[in-house]
Amino acid sequence: MKLFAEKILLSTGWHSNQTLTIEDGVITDIASGSVAGAEVAQGPVIPGMVNCHSHAFQRAFAGFSEQGSEGQDSFWTWRNIMYKFLDQLSEQDVQVIAEQLYIEMLTAGYTRVAEFHYLHHNVQGECKNDAAMAKAIFSAAQNSGIGLTLLPVFYQFSGFGAKPPTDGQKRFIHATEDFNQLVEQCFTLSKTYPNTNVGIAPHSLRAVDEQGLHAVVNFVRQLDRKAPIHIHIAEQQQEVNDCLAHYGQRPVQWLHNHVELDKHWCLIHATHINEQERQAIAKTQAVAGICPTTEANLGDGIFPTTEFLQDQGVIAIGSDSHISVNPIEELRWLEYSQRLIRQQRAVLANNEQASVGLNLWTKAALGGAQSTSANVGELAVGKQADLLVLDNTKTALFAKEDKFVIDSLVFASQSNHVQDVMVNGQWQVINQQHPLAKQSAQKFSQLIARLSA
């Protein structure tokens, strides 16, 4: 197919009157001018965003944990409520939730998601068919049309020092050999689902030991040397303190000293890091997976984004617990948190790119692509055609010059400006409508009613 855009954000910046040729989901040519028979984009075209961190089942849990406990709420009390919630979910429920979530993601402008998937076993915690839950995620991605990077989670213990898992964690736990078998099953499954790939996610340093970490990393590297590896790290100050008590080193410090970090690693949150740890992440080109709305909702803290970008670090954004499913809000929070700390404006711009919005969108899209080992993140020849068409009637209400388009999108818009969404060369959202939206929402609302009863 061919797609003509009057205004398009290519890898080389904004351009006017360009025609993309797309074959088998990939951009094979970009030519100046309109071509006969080309579809016409009804607004500015920009690259789709990658969601680097998702726990799909938590979308059904959003809003269930905001009652408060006299100032004593924290990540840890939230986690206990979450454990009780997930005890009820079957693989059919997981697919309903994930499908609804992925439709919401697409409509908001996410075109690919890294699913940090740790709900493996059945309700009783029995390991009868590990791949059943994974297959539910694959099916949800296929039905919705979003690109998927599945990251089965390796979870051994409840805390540092190989503490035995709690009852609430029974659906996560694996022995090393069993987990590697699950990963192999997921690689096989991925071959039957287009636009998907597989990596792994050792849950955290508190949930895996050094021996298990090396074993699963070495195994996945044998299957795919570029497989993405994601890990929760340094999200909470208590985690840092516990790691210091057990290992005598801070979490990122320990990981950097004991694992060969590279660009295929994504360190999720990395909120509580010192200067040396921050520079180490940047130097290895591992991705910092920042989830601003979830980190704010859980009271985690604020990632040192300003300094990290000055270190030439790579960032990506994720919606994590899905208290919000909106890449624009994630980027807005990313910038605003830095403004509040510094009491300054336009913090996450630089001499090369004066536009905060454009700087953050392009960096997060490319970083998200790196975090998923996916051929996406920018519009260029040879890249997969994952793109968004913005609503021209809405963008017309804001500054019209190219340099202001993404700034207006991120900082001035109060409604969804994403009109059409293409993934892998196929339209998945047209005029802000996904073909399965009504059907999916009905199933999801029925599920919520049952879980709330």
DONUDO-499966 format. One record per residue (C-alpha): residue number from 1; chain; x negated, y negated, z negated; residue in one letter. Coordinates in nm, 3 decimals. Example, Ala and Ser with C-alpha at 12.3 -4.5 7.8 and 13.67 -1.06 7.14 Angstrom:
<nodes>
1 A -1.230 0.450 -0.780 A;
2 A -1.367 0.106 -0.714 S;
</nodes>
This chain:
<nodes>
1 A 0.000 0.000 0.000 M;
2 A -0.096 -0.367 0.029 K;
3 A -0.022 -0.639 -0.225 L;
4 A -0.051 -1.011 -0.152 F;
5 A -0.103 -1.259 -0.436 A;
6 A -0.107 -1.636 -0.409 E;
7 A -0.301 -1.647 -0.736 K;
8 A -0.508 -1.355 -0.869 I;
9 A -0.772 -1.303 -1.137 L;
10 A -1.041 -1.091 -0.974 L;
11 A -1.364 -0.976 -1.136 S;
12 A -1.527 -1.289 -0.990 T;
13 A -1.267 -1.526 -1.133 G;
14 A -0.947 -1.685 -1.007 W;
15 A -0.880 -1.671 -0.632 H;
16 A -0.597 -1.782 -0.405 S;
17 A -0.416 -1.598 -0.123 N;
18 A -0.570 -1.253 -0.149 Q;
19 A -0.443 -0.917 -0.026 T;
20 A -0.530 -0.597 -0.211 L;
21 A -0.536 -0.267 -0.027 T;
22 A -0.459 0.020 -0.265 I;
23 A -0.511 0.385 -0.173 E;
24 A -0.464 0.678 -0.412 D;
25 A -0.438 0.436 -0.699 G;
26 A -0.767 0.259 -0.626 V;
27 A -0.834 -0.086 -0.480 I;
28 A -1.017 -0.016 -0.155 T;
29 A -1.026 -0.367 -0.007 D;
30 A -0.966 -0.728 -0.103 I;
31 A -0.914 -0.966 0.189 A;
32 A -0.840 -1.335 0.218 S;
33 A -0.499 -1.430 0.352 G;
34 A -0.171 -1.248 0.389 S;
35 A -0.141 -0.922 0.580 V;
36 A 0.173 -0.821 0.767 A;
37 A 0.382 -0.575 0.568 G;
38 A 0.217 -0.647 0.236 A;
39 A 0.430 -0.669 -0.077 E;
40 A 0.425 -1.018 -0.225 V;
41 A 0.357 -1.061 -0.596 A;
42 A 0.607 -1.309 -0.740 Q;
43 A 0.356 -1.469 -0.976 G;
44 A -0.010 -1.473 -1.086 P;
45 A -0.178 -1.130 -1.091 V;
46 A -0.415 -1.032 -1.372 I;
47 A -0.579 -0.707 -1.489 P;
48 A -0.378 -0.483 -1.720 G;
49 A -0.486 -0.461 -2.083 M;
50 A -0.621 -0.147 -2.253 V;
51 A -0.494 -0.055 -2.599 N;
52 A -0.801 0.097 -2.763 C;
53 A -0.634 0.230 -3.079 H;
54 A -0.291 0.386 -3.124 S;
55 A -0.125 0.616 -3.376 H;
56 A 0.194 0.669 -3.179 A;
57 A 0.406 0.825 -3.453 F;
58 A 0.355 0.519 -3.672 Q;
59 A 0.576 0.311 -3.441 R;
60 A 0.879 0.481 -3.600 A;
61 A 0.739 0.391 -3.943 F;
62 A 0.692 0.019 -3.873 A;
63 A 0.906 -0.185 -4.111 G;
64 A 0.951 0.096 -4.365 F;
65 A 0.670 -0.021 -4.594 S;
66 A 0.730 -0.392 -4.649 E;
67 A 0.920 -0.374 -4.980 Q;
68 A 0.624 -0.466 -5.203 G;
69 A 0.520 -0.357 -5.551 S;
70 A 0.455 -0.669 -5.759 E;
71 A 0.135 -0.759 -5.580 G;
72 A -0.011 -0.409 -5.605 Q;
73 A 0.039 -0.306 -5.242 D;
74 A -0.267 -0.215 -5.038 S;
75 A -0.377 0.003 -4.750 F;
76 A -0.383 0.297 -4.991 W;
77 A -0.022 0.257 -5.114 T;
78 A 0.088 0.211 -4.751 W;
79 A -0.090 0.536 -4.662 R;
80 A 0.101 0.732 -4.926 N;
81 A 0.434 0.612 -4.783 I;
82 A 0.313 0.705 -4.434 M;
83 A 0.228 1.060 -4.545 Y;
84 A 0.581 1.113 -4.676 K;
85 A 0.728 0.982 -4.352 F;
86 A 0.531 1.204 -4.114 L;
87 A 0.622 1.519 -4.308 D;
88 A 0.953 1.514 -4.120 Q;
89 A 0.830 1.493 -3.760 L;
90 A 0.845 1.779 -3.507 S;
91 A 0.665 1.777 -3.174 E;
92 A 0.996 1.681 -3.007 Q;
93 A 1.019 1.383 -3.243 D;
94 A 0.661 1.285 -3.166 V;
95 A 0.733 1.283 -2.794 Q;
96 A 1.043 1.067 -2.841 V;
97 A 0.846 0.816 -3.049 I;
98 A 0.544 0.811 -2.817 A;
99 A 0.757 0.772 -2.505 E;
100 A 0.943 0.475 -2.655 Q;
101 A 0.615 0.321 -2.772 L;
102 A 0.443 0.363 -2.436 Y;
103 A 0.736 0.201 -2.255 I;
104 A 0.709 -0.091 -2.497 E;
105 A 0.335 -0.109 -2.431 M;
106 A 0.381 -0.114 -2.054 L;
107 A 0.647 -0.382 -2.072 T;
108 A 0.414 -0.596 -2.284 A;
109 A 0.115 -0.557 -2.050 G;
110 A -0.081 -0.258 -2.175 Y;
111 A -0.162 -0.023 -1.887 T;
112 A -0.375 0.232 -2.073 R;
113 A -0.381 0.359 -2.431 V;
114 A -0.636 0.545 -2.642 A;
115 A -0.427 0.773 -2.862 E;
116 A -0.605 0.846 -3.191 F;
117 A -0.406 1.166 -3.235 H;
118 A -0.423 1.337 -3.573 Y;
119 A -0.077 1.485 -3.626 L;
120 A -0.169 1.836 -3.513 H;
121 A 0.013 2.106 -3.710 H;
122 A 0.379 2.184 -3.771 N;
123 A 0.587 2.049 -4.059 V;
124 A 0.461 2.323 -4.289 Q;
125 A 0.103 2.240 -4.196 G;
126 A 0.063 2.571 -4.016 E;
127 A -0.175 2.592 -3.720 C;
128 A 0.043 2.797 -3.484 K;
129 A -0.022 2.607 -3.164 N;
130 A -0.253 2.311 -3.206 D;
131 A -0.193 2.189 -2.853 A;
132 A 0.185 2.153 -2.897 A;
133 A 0.157 1.806 -3.049 M;
134 A -0.109 1.707 -2.794 A;
135 A 0.116 1.822 -2.512 K;
136 A 0.395 1.603 -2.651 A;
137 A 0.162 1.302 -2.620 I;
138 A 0.057 1.396 -2.266 F;
139 A 0.422 1.437 -2.166 S;
140 A 0.518 1.102 -2.317 A;
141 A 0.240 0.929 -2.124 A;
142 A 0.338 1.100 -1.800 Q;
143 A 0.706 1.015 -1.839 N;
144 A 0.637 0.652 -1.925 S;
145 A 0.365 0.606 -1.663 G;
146 A 0.094 0.468 -1.889 I;
147 A -0.268 0.579 -1.854 G;
148 A -0.381 0.795 -2.147 L;
149 A -0.707 0.867 -2.322 T;
150 A -0.626 1.137 -2.577 L;
151 A -0.852 1.147 -2.882 L;
152 A -0.783 1.451 -3.100 P;
153 A -0.879 1.363 -3.456 V;
154 A -1.117 1.573 -3.661 F;
155 A -1.014 1.565 -4.027 Y;
156 A -1.173 1.785 -4.294 Q;
157 A -1.151 1.620 -4.636 F;
158 A -0.960 1.365 -4.841 S;
159 A -1.267 1.168 -4.942 G;
160 A -1.644 1.145 -4.965 F;
161 A -1.812 1.448 -5.121 G;
162 A -1.590 1.699 -4.939 A;
163 A -1.292 1.637 -5.165 K;
164 A -1.015 1.885 -5.083 P;
165 A -0.734 1.749 -4.867 P;
166 A -0.413 1.635 -5.029 T;
167 A -0.076 1.787 -4.953 D;
168 A 0.007 1.480 -4.744 G;
169 A -0.289 1.557 -4.516 Q;
170 A -0.196 1.920 -4.446 K;
171 A -0.091 1.844 -4.088 R;
172 A -0.430 1.689 -3.998 F;
173 A -0.686 1.938 -4.127 I;
174 A -0.914 2.155 -3.913 H;
175 A -1.212 2.379 -3.955 A;
176 A -1.484 2.278 -3.711 T;
177 A -1.446 2.578 -3.480 E;
178 A -1.067 2.541 -3.468 D;
179 A -1.097 2.173 -3.385 F;
180 A -1.339 2.240 -3.099 N;
181 A -1.091 2.492 -2.959 Q;
182 A -0.821 2.225 -2.971 L;
183 A -1.046 1.981 -2.786 V;
184 A -1.112 2.240 -2.518 E;
185 A -0.736 2.299 -2.484 Q;
186 A -0.682 1.926 -2.444 C;
187 A -0.945 1.905 -2.169 F;
188 A -0.760 2.182 -1.988 T;
189 A -0.425 2.008 -2.036 L;
190 A -0.566 1.681 -1.906 S;
191 A -0.634 1.839 -1.569 K;
192 A -0.259 1.884 -1.519 T;
193 A -0.165 1.527 -1.616 Y;
194 A -0.279 1.252 -1.377 P;
195 A -0.451 0.939 -1.505 N;
196 A -0.556 1.097 -1.835 T;
197 A -0.884 1.189 -1.999 N;
198 A -0.997 1.326 -2.334 V;
199 A -1.248 1.234 -2.601 G;
200 A -1.258 1.292 -2.976 I;
201 A -1.206 1.094 -3.294 A;
202 A -1.386 1.201 -3.611 P;
203 A -1.138 1.033 -3.843 H;
204 A -1.379 0.853 -4.075 S;
205 A -1.693 0.914 -4.280 L;
206 A -1.474 0.989 -4.581 R;
207 A -1.280 1.258 -4.389 A;
208 A -1.572 1.441 -4.221 V;
209 A -1.916 1.544 -4.341 D;
210 A -2.244 1.509 -4.156 E;
211 A -2.259 1.870 -4.041 Q;
212 A -1.904 1.863 -3.904 G;
213 A -1.959 1.526 -3.736 L;
214 A -2.265 1.649 -3.545 H;
215 A -2.092 1.975 -3.451 A;
216 A -1.788 1.812 -3.288 V;
217 A -1.991 1.539 -3.118 V;
218 A -2.230 1.793 -2.970 N;
219 A -1.941 2.009 -2.852 F;
220 A -1.754 1.732 -2.672 V;
221 A -2.078 1.611 -2.515 R;
222 A -2.116 1.957 -2.358 Q;
223 A -1.771 1.919 -2.203 L;
224 A -1.818 1.559 -2.089 D;
225 A -2.127 1.351 -2.163 R;
226 A -1.920 1.033 -2.114 K;
227 A -1.630 1.138 -2.334 A;
228 A -1.524 0.852 -2.561 P;
229 A -1.582 0.899 -2.934 I;
230 A -1.381 0.681 -3.173 H;
231 A -1.404 0.659 -3.551 I;
232 A -1.238 0.454 -3.825 H;
233 A -1.511 0.279 -4.017 I;
234 A -1.553 0.013 -4.288 A;
235 A -1.185 -0.081 -4.270 E;
236 A -1.148 -0.130 -4.645 Q;
237 A -1.392 -0.256 -4.910 Q;
238 A -1.316 0.051 -5.121 Q;
239 A -1.439 0.268 -4.834 E;
240 A -1.766 0.073 -4.829 V;
241 A -1.807 0.112 -5.204 N;
242 A -1.733 0.484 -5.191 D;
243 A -1.980 0.532 -4.906 C;
244 A -2.250 0.346 -5.100 L;
245 A -2.183 0.565 -5.403 A;
246 A -2.198 0.888 -5.202 H;
247 A -2.461 0.823 -4.932 Y;
248 A -2.647 0.526 -5.077 G;
249 A -2.578 0.339 -4.752 Q;
250 A -2.297 0.130 -4.608 R;
251 A -2.069 0.309 -4.353 P;
252 A -2.196 0.152 -4.030 V;
253 A -2.551 0.160 -4.164 Q;
254 A -2.521 0.534 -4.231 W;
255 A -2.360 0.604 -3.893 L;
256 A -2.628 0.408 -3.708 H;
257 A -2.903 0.595 -3.895 N;
258 A -2.757 0.943 -3.844 H;
259 A -2.582 0.940 -3.506 V;
260 A -2.701 0.831 -3.164 E;
261 A -2.453 0.551 -3.100 L;
262 A -2.408 0.438 -2.741 D;
263 A -2.155 0.265 -2.517 K;
264 A -1.919 0.562 -2.533 H;
265 A -1.859 0.513 -2.906 W;
266 A -1.583 0.287 -3.036 C;
267 A -1.598 0.180 -3.401 L;
268 A -1.241 0.106 -3.507 I;
269 A -1.199 -0.192 -3.742 H;
270 A -1.560 -0.222 -3.871 A;
271 A -1.413 -0.503 -4.078 T;
272 A -1.653 -0.501 -4.373 H;
273 A -1.999 -0.512 -4.217 I;
274 A -2.310 -0.712 -4.296 N;
275 A -2.535 -0.891 -4.050 E;
276 A -2.764 -0.593 -3.994 Q;
277 A -2.472 -0.361 -3.924 E;
278 A -2.310 -0.613 -3.692 R;
279 A -2.629 -0.649 -3.490 Q;
280 A -2.679 -0.273 -3.479 A;
281 A -2.335 -0.220 -3.324 I;
282 A -2.404 -0.487 -3.064 A;
283 A -2.749 -0.352 -2.983 K;
284 A -2.620 0.000 -2.916 T;
285 A -2.335 -0.144 -2.702 Q;
286 A -2.082 0.058 -2.899 A;
287 A -1.739 -0.105 -2.880 V;
288 A -1.583 -0.277 -3.179 A;
289 A -1.215 -0.178 -3.171 G;
290 A -1.035 -0.465 -3.344 I;
291 A -0.666 -0.438 -3.439 C;
292 A -0.576 -0.786 -3.569 P;
293 A -0.203 -0.745 -3.639 T;
294 A -0.244 -0.414 -3.823 T;
295 A -0.549 -0.540 -4.011 E;
296 A -0.345 -0.842 -4.120 A;
297 A -0.042 -0.629 -4.209 N;
298 A -0.252 -0.395 -4.423 L;
299 A -0.458 -0.672 -4.579 G;
300 A -0.780 -0.519 -4.446 D;
301 A -0.979 -0.832 -4.378 G;
302 A -1.118 -1.013 -4.075 I;
303 A -1.379 -0.885 -3.831 F;
304 A -1.675 -1.124 -3.770 P;
305 A -1.577 -1.171 -3.406 T;
306 A -1.755 -1.502 -3.352 T;
307 A -2.096 -1.375 -3.459 E;
308 A -2.045 -1.040 -3.288 F;
309 A -1.977 -1.201 -2.952 L;
310 A -2.279 -1.425 -3.001 Q;
311 A -2.475 -1.099 -3.046 D;
312 A -2.341 -0.994 -2.702 Q;
313 A -2.122 -0.732 -2.866 G;
314 A -1.841 -0.553 -2.683 V;
315 A -1.485 -0.581 -2.815 I;
316 A -1.154 -0.413 -2.745 A;
317 A -0.812 -0.456 -2.903 I;
318 A -0.563 -0.203 -3.036 G;
319 A -0.215 -0.207 -3.185 S;
320 A -0.297 0.074 -3.432 D;
321 A 0.012 0.109 -3.658 S;
322 A 0.229 -0.079 -3.402 H;
323 A 0.367 -0.333 -3.643 I;
324 A 0.333 -0.532 -3.320 S;
325 A 0.312 -0.398 -2.965 V;
326 A 0.187 -0.704 -2.783 N;
327 A -0.165 -0.767 -2.645 P;
328 A -0.098 -1.142 -2.641 I;
329 A -0.032 -1.142 -3.014 E;
330 A -0.346 -0.937 -3.082 E;
331 A -0.560 -1.188 -2.893 L;
332 A -0.388 -1.484 -3.054 R;
333 A -0.452 -1.341 -3.402 W;
334 A -0.810 -1.261 -3.305 L;
335 A -0.875 -1.627 -3.228 E;
336 A -0.661 -1.781 -3.502 Y;
337 A -0.828 -1.580 -3.778 S;
338 A -1.162 -1.723 -3.670 Q;
339 A -1.016 -2.077 -3.666 R;
340 A -0.882 -2.036 -4.018 L;
341 A -1.218 -1.915 -4.150 I;
342 A -1.413 -2.197 -3.983 R;
343 A -1.150 -2.471 -3.982 Q;
344 A -1.236 -2.525 -3.615 Q;
345 A -1.057 -2.485 -3.282 R;
346 A -1.135 -2.287 -2.964 A;
347 A -1.385 -2.072 -3.151 V;
348 A -1.402 -1.772 -2.917 L;
349 A -1.507 -1.964 -2.609 A;
350 A -1.863 -2.019 -2.491 N;
351 A -2.072 -2.224 -2.252 N;
352 A -2.007 -1.982 -1.967 E;
353 A -1.629 -1.964 -2.027 Q;
354 A -1.455 -2.264 -2.181 A;
355 A -1.111 -2.100 -2.175 S;
356 A -1.050 -1.904 -2.496 V;
357 A -0.762 -1.710 -2.347 G;
358 A -0.946 -1.612 -2.030 L;
359 A -1.261 -1.523 -2.225 N;
360 A -1.069 -1.297 -2.464 L;
361 A -0.849 -1.132 -2.198 W;
362 A -1.139 -1.041 -1.972 T;
363 A -1.364 -0.926 -2.258 K;
364 A -1.092 -0.717 -2.422 A;
365 A -0.982 -0.559 -2.093 A;
366 A -1.338 -0.464 -1.999 L;
367 A -1.418 -0.349 -2.351 G;
368 A -1.102 -0.142 -2.355 G;
369 A -1.203 0.019 -2.028 A;
370 A -1.543 0.102 -2.177 Q;
371 A -1.385 0.241 -2.492 S;
372 A -1.175 0.485 -2.286 T;
373 A -1.436 0.568 -2.020 S;
374 A -1.176 0.460 -1.765 A;
375 A -1.222 0.293 -1.427 N;
376 A -1.005 -0.005 -1.520 V;
377 A -1.035 -0.343 -1.690 G;
378 A -1.085 -0.571 -1.387 E;
379 A -0.958 -0.614 -1.033 L;
380 A -1.233 -0.530 -0.786 A;
381 A -1.296 -0.292 -0.497 V;
382 A -1.341 0.059 -0.635 G;
383 A -1.143 -0.008 -0.952 K;
384 A -0.813 0.157 -1.037 Q;
385 A -0.514 -0.063 -0.957 A;
386 A -0.390 -0.140 -1.310 D;
387 A -0.245 -0.489 -1.293 L;
388 A 0.019 -0.727 -1.420 L;
389 A 0.230 -0.978 -1.230 V;
390 A 0.325 -1.272 -1.449 L;
391 A 0.668 -1.432 -1.423 D;
392 A 0.622 -1.738 -1.203 N;
393 A 0.932 -1.909 -1.343 T;
394 A 0.781 -1.892 -1.692 K;
395 A 0.421 -1.977 -1.608 T;
396 A 0.558 -2.281 -1.421 A;
397 A 0.663 -2.425 -1.758 L;
398 A 0.300 -2.457 -1.862 F;
399 A -0.021 -2.608 -1.721 A;
400 A -0.053 -2.499 -1.359 K;
401 A -0.429 -2.510 -1.302 E;
402 A -0.594 -2.169 -1.287 D;
403 A -0.815 -2.238 -1.586 K;
404 A -0.509 -2.286 -1.810 F;
405 A -0.302 -1.982 -1.705 V;
406 A -0.429 -1.729 -1.960 I;
407 A -0.455 -1.995 -2.232 D;
408 A -0.088 -2.073 -2.178 S;
409 A -0.004 -1.703 -2.180 L;
410 A -0.185 -1.633 -2.507 V;
411 A -0.125 -1.952 -2.704 F;
412 A 0.187 -2.124 -2.568 A;
413 A 0.429 -1.850 -2.464 S;
414 A 0.707 -1.741 -2.697 Q;
415 A 0.858 -1.483 -2.462 S;
416 A 0.724 -1.200 -2.250 N;
417 A 0.564 -1.343 -1.936 H;
418 A 0.483 -1.000 -1.788 V;
419 A 0.722 -0.939 -1.500 Q;
420 A 0.583 -0.638 -1.311 D;
421 A 0.333 -0.373 -1.418 V;
422 A 0.133 -0.145 -1.190 M;
423 A -0.062 0.155 -1.321 V;
424 A -0.285 0.361 -1.096 N;
425 A -0.128 0.203 -0.790 G;
426 A 0.232 0.273 -0.894 Q;
427 A 0.488 0.020 -1.018 W;
428 A 0.602 0.122 -1.366 Q;
429 A 0.781 -0.197 -1.468 V;
430 A 0.972 -0.416 -1.220 I;
431 A 1.143 -0.741 -1.324 N;
432 A 1.060 -0.654 -1.686 Q;
433 A 1.259 -0.332 -1.659 Q;
434 A 1.127 0.020 -1.708 H;
435 A 1.352 0.285 -1.548 P;
436 A 1.360 0.498 -1.866 L;
437 A 1.393 0.211 -2.114 A;
438 A 1.763 0.253 -2.202 K;
439 A 1.748 0.631 -2.221 Q;
440 A 1.434 0.622 -2.434 S;
441 A 1.567 0.354 -2.669 A;
442 A 1.882 0.556 -2.732 Q;
443 A 1.684 0.867 -2.827 K;
444 A 1.452 0.660 -3.044 F;
445 A 1.735 0.486 -3.230 S;
446 A 1.901 0.821 -3.300 Q;
447 A 1.572 0.950 -3.439 L;
448 A 1.531 0.644 -3.663 I;
449 A 1.884 0.689 -3.793 A;
450 A 1.807 1.050 -3.884 R;
451 A 1.478 0.964 -4.052 L;
452 A 1.644 0.684 -4.249 S;
453 A 1.931 0.896 -4.373 A;
</nodes>
